Amino acid sequence: MINRAIELIRKSTRPVIFTGAGMSRESGMRTFRGEDGLWKQYSPEQLSSISGLRSAPEVVWNWYRMRLMTGEGVVPHAGYKALTYLQSKKGKLPVITQNVDGLHRLAGQTDVLEIHGSMRTASCLDECGFSTELTSGILKNLPPFCPDCGAILRPDIVLFGELLPQKIISKSYELAEDCDLMIVIGTSVQVWPAAGIPFAALENGAVIIEINPVQTELPRSDHVISIRRKAGEILPLLVGLEEKT
Ligand SMILES: [Zn+2]
């Protein structure tokens, strides 16, 4: 199975990566779903919704700053480095991610489609066009205000009550329909519409290499190679960064 996966990656001419929360968790990032999910302690309706941000921006931003701080010092694991290496080798390797932590970019990857947005930037809630990196300076006085028009700023993640960014979703589906290989990492393939992306790849004849220690919603098929291992352990081997022993 591992050998077949190595061969498929080597031969692939239009590969695409698709990642979910499990990829982040391996780096120690706390995530929304799963055992230690932050949602267990807080109500998402209050803390991460567009209505919460409008009615209690200070509360929402305080919680959000806490989230950013729990992510401080988290570095991309060996699996991310393997993907960066594969991207440089292939020339073109789009990365579609459900994660908002920016670890793919931090690992040096380009062509990253963040379908749930990014927690590393913020923009004007009134959409005047202002956007900024989230620095400690901006997070000092909460809520932060737009220097251009005076509205409050919003984190650039998709909040409850909002649709996913349509352009990025369309682009992701286009890539899925056109790829010959999709490497699906750390996602249970349960949260729609993102979960439809690997299924779109399958329906269009692509092969899927799935890396996840646990069972997912992907079907058992000749076109799905399921490797029940951690991404940080197996990806360096699959992309040729490490020799098989
Ligand atoms: Zn503004």
Boltz pocket constraint, residues with backbone or C-beta under 6 A from the ligand:
constraints:
  - pocket:
      binder: B
      contacts: [[A, 124], [A, 125], [A, 126], [A, 127], [A, 128], [A, 129], [A, 130], [A, 146], [A, 147], [A, 148], [A, 149], [A, 150], [A, 151]]
      max_distance: 6.0
